[in-house]
């Protein structure tokens, strides 16, 4: 009687697991793996697979990353050029992280730092400006 009961329960589990599976999707070309019944203990195990990105999806993700990096480099270049035109011969270094410009290096005066900050804020795409530049100490001769 116990064996019959165990067989019935195992049968219901197998039928239930097949009935609960989703229909195969034609979007990504993969089909869900069938449920397997383990020999020991009559436990039902369902295998799942992780969808694999196609070449188009991979290239699109890489293009987006490249575009973001290119945009950051373009903004950094634009800011650097504007500083060279506005303050010729400056020793300021520009860093860009997602539109947040950090100004580093050495300036000749506090006015040069303030002018650089104003020039940077005028550039389209700049979200914020952080000044970490220092004023060059005056030479005492």
Phi, psi and omega in degrees: 000320179295321180293320179295316179298315178298320179295318178296316180297316179297320179297317178296321179296317180294313180296319179296321181291324177287326180287335183270354181289149178279156177290147179299139179264137180267002182293313185250001175082355180260153178243146179294145180285144180290155178288144178245142177261123179286145182291323183267130175076358178052046179266138179270131180237133180248126178270141176236153178239149177267129180296142181258134179288139176283173182297323180296316180295318179297315182293327178293318178296315180296323179295318179297318178296317180295318180297318179296317179295318180297318179298318178297318179294320179297317180295317178298316179296317180299315180296316180299316179297318180296322177293320180295323178287314183286326181226081182299140177075017180286159181246033183268142181248135182254132173236142182232131174224100178055045177086356177263107185271133174245128181255119182236170176115203183235131178250157180285331181204169177293326178297324178295320178295315180296320179294319178298317180298317179296317179298319181293319181296336180282348182282132179293132179104347179279124180270318180206161180232128176242123183259117176243012180283153180242155178276132180293128180294143180291139179284126178256108181252000000 
